[in-house]
Amino acid sequence: MKIVIDMNLSPEWEEIFAPNYEIKHWSRIGAPEAPDESILHWAKENNYVILTNDLDFGAILAATHFKSPSVFQIRSLSLDPQKMGKSVLYCFEHFKDDLKSGALVSYDPERSRVRRLPF
């Protein structure tokens, strides 16, 4: 599975996922100021999951009824990969099959949930 990290998250997230996944921060792929729609379309065309904490991706998926790309949202006040990395990675692995099939996964330190695409 391939993952693109949205600009609102640190490139340090690459270190957390790199042992198990092909992962790239958006800054190495496209313009840092690219709108969310551009990142979403790129991820869809290139078969990447989006790792973000931006809620706009869920809204775009709802409006477009796309079946992909999958989006994994980190819903936490702390976005530090050194503090959150293990639990985020564990959640990502738990929902891996859903993400492969097309889903929006919302990770929260208290609970996580998944919505299958399209919705």
KOLDO-861649 format. One record per residue (C-alpha): residue in three letters; y, x, z; residue number from 1. Coordinates in Angstrom, 3 decimals, always signed. Last residue first. Layout:
! KOLDO-861649
SITE   res         c2         c1         c3     n
SITE   ala          Y          X          Z   NUM
...
***
This chain:
! KOLDO-861649
SITE   res         c2         c1         c3     n
SITE   phe     +7.656    -20.891     +0.891   119
SITE   pro     +5.851    -18.611     -1.545   118
SITE   leu     +4.589    -16.598     +0.204   117
SITE   arg     +2.689    -16.662     +3.484   116
SITE   arg     +4.655    -16.775     +6.706   115
SITE   val     +3.671    -14.366     +9.468   114
SITE   arg     +4.595    -14.143    +13.104   113
SITE   ser     +5.158    -11.519    +15.760   112
SITE   arg     +5.565    -11.773    +19.481   111
SITE   glu     +7.397    -10.127    +22.388   110
SITE   pro     +8.326     -6.867    +20.628   109
SITE   asp     +9.341     -8.929    +17.587   108
SITE   tyr     +7.908     -8.309    +14.148   107
SITE   ser     +8.606    -10.886    +11.467   106
SITE   val     +6.113    -10.786     +8.607   105
SITE   leu     +7.070    -12.390     +5.300   104
SITE   ala     +4.014    -12.621     +3.129   103
SITE   gly     +2.393    -11.892     -0.221   102
SITE   ser     -1.316    -11.122     -0.567   101
SITE   lys     -1.122     -7.442     +0.385   100
SITE   leu     +1.240     -8.297     +3.250    99
SITE   asp     -1.227    -10.881     +4.560    98
SITE   asp     -4.050     -8.332     +4.429    97
SITE   lys     -1.915     -5.769     +6.289    96
SITE   phe     -0.902     -8.148     +9.081    95
SITE   his     -2.569     -6.174    +11.895    94
SITE   glu     -1.655     -2.871    +10.222    93
SITE   phe     +2.031     -3.809    +10.211    92
SITE   cys     +1.757     -4.899    +13.847    91
SITE   tyr     +0.231     -1.549    +14.853    90
SITE   leu     +2.899     +0.306    +12.836    89
SITE   val     +5.647     -1.616    +14.630    88
SITE   ser     +4.026     -0.895    +18.021    87
SITE   lys     +3.668     +2.818    +17.304    86
SITE   gly     +7.135     +3.239    +15.818    85
SITE   met     +9.248     +1.409    +18.389    84
SITE   lys    +10.524     +4.243    +20.585    83
SITE   gln    +10.470     +7.150    +18.106    82
SITE   pro    +11.300     +4.811    +15.228    81
SITE   asp    +14.507     +3.729    +16.978    80
SITE   leu    +15.362     +0.223    +15.827    79
SITE   ser    +16.037     -1.139    +19.295    78
SITE   leu    +17.621     -4.576    +19.369    77
SITE   ser    +14.482     -5.955    +17.779    76
SITE   arg    +13.508     -8.143    +14.861    75
SITE   ile    +11.770     -5.689    +12.522    74
SITE   gln    +11.208     -7.522     +9.256    73
SITE   phe     +8.200     -6.813     +7.023    72
SITE   val     +8.756     -8.221     +3.536    71
SITE   ser     +6.141     -8.911     +0.887    70
SITE   pro     +7.295     -8.756     -2.682    69
SITE   ser     +6.160    -11.203     -3.877    68
SITE   lys     +5.155    -14.841     -4.341    67
SITE   phe     +8.773    -15.718     -5.108    66
SITE   his    +10.044    -19.181     -4.115    65
SITE   thr    +13.574    -18.044     -5.106    64
SITE   ala    +15.549    -19.627     -2.269    63
SITE   ala    +12.939    -18.946     +0.416    62
SITE   leu    +12.452    -15.348     -0.742    61
SITE   ile    +16.220    -14.804     -0.720    60
SITE   ala    +16.512    -16.230     +2.789    59
SITE   gly    +13.699    -13.999     +4.024    58
SITE   phe    +15.392    -10.966     +2.470    57
SITE   asp    +18.686    -11.879     +4.135    56
SITE   leu    +17.231    -11.367     +7.622    55
SITE   asp    +17.847     -7.616     +7.459    54
SITE   asn    +15.629     -5.630     +9.843    53
SITE   thr    +13.829     -3.973     +6.977    52
SITE   leu    +10.528     -2.690     +5.590    51
SITE   ile    +10.070     -3.980     +2.025    50
SITE   val     +6.529     -3.969     +0.618    49
SITE   tyr     +6.247     -2.272     -2.769    48
SITE   asn     +4.562     -3.452     -5.997    47
SITE   asn     +6.962     -1.762     -8.451    46
SITE   glu     +8.429     -4.892    -10.074    45
SITE   lys     +8.579     -6.785     -6.764    44
SITE   ala    +10.090     -3.852     -4.880    43
SITE   trp    +12.733     -3.409     -7.596    42
SITE   his    +13.527     -7.139     -7.520    41
SITE   leu    +13.899     -7.089     -3.730    40
SITE   ile    +16.044     -3.958     -3.775    39
SITE   ser    +18.313     -5.492     -6.395    38
SITE   glu    +18.569     -8.787     -4.489    37
SITE   asp    +19.481     -6.896     -1.315    36
SITE   pro    +22.577     -5.519     -3.000    35
SITE   ala    +22.703     -1.825     -3.893    34
SITE   glu    +25.210     +0.118     -1.755    33
SITE   pro    +22.826     +3.009     -1.120    32
SITE   ala    +22.163     +3.311     -4.861    31
SITE   gly    +18.501     +3.645     -5.692    30
SITE   ile    +15.268     +5.484     -5.019    29
SITE   arg    +15.808     +8.221     -2.434    28
SITE   ser    +18.331     +6.099     -0.498    27
SITE   trp    +15.748     +3.280     -0.496    26
SITE   his    +13.605     +5.241     +1.981    25
SITE   lys    +10.171     +5.956     +0.610    24
SITE   ile     +6.645     +5.234     +1.844    23
SITE   glu     +3.144     +5.800     +0.497    22
SITE   tyr     +1.040     +4.746     +3.437    21
SITE   asn     -1.294     +6.026     +6.154    20
SITE   pro     +0.116     +9.381     +7.344    19
SITE   ala     +3.562     +8.434     +6.026    18
SITE   phe     +4.125     +5.337     +8.194    17
SITE   ile     +5.758     +6.842    +11.283    16
SITE   glu     +7.352     +9.786     +9.465    15
SITE   glu     +8.934     +7.482     +6.866    14
SITE   trp    +10.600     +5.540     +9.692    13
SITE   glu    +12.863     +8.588    +10.118    12
SITE   pro    +14.708     +7.393     +6.981    11
SITE   ser    +16.613     +5.160     +9.411    10
SITE   leu    +16.761     +1.427     +8.846     9
SITE   asn    +19.639     -0.599     +7.370     8
SITE   met    +19.112     +1.072     +3.997     7
SITE   asp    +15.801     -0.739     +3.452     6
SITE   ile    +12.568     +1.214     +3.694     5
SITE   val    +10.274     +0.907     +0.673     4
SITE   ile     +6.549     +0.636     +1.343     3
SITE   lys     +3.502     +1.206     -0.858     2
SITE   met     +0.000     +0.000     +0.000     1
***
